[in-house]
Amino acid sequence: MPAKKVLIDRASIAARSAARLEYVAAPMDALFGADTVAVATGNTPKTLEAWRSTGKGPAFVRMGRSVRYRKRDVESWIAREGVRA
């Protein structure tokens, strides 16, 4: 069976690049949503969601119904786990 072709449009690439730049330039106490953290860690938002439900992944905070990740916690998790996109 031939490999499935995945088309990535330029807008998607630009959005991911912008999210990564936003993350890198932010101070350590900045809060980010799962989409930005997924780009920064090379995972998907669904993976982060699964990790939250099982107690894995970076520490997060709930703000009402929203989930946010503090950059300091994400960077600490990356250093501990040796994960980087």
Summary of the structure (lengths in Angstrom):
residues: 85
radius of gyration: 14.0
end to end distance: 28.8
largest distance: 47.5
contacts: 200
relative contact order: 0.16
helix: 53%
strand: 12%
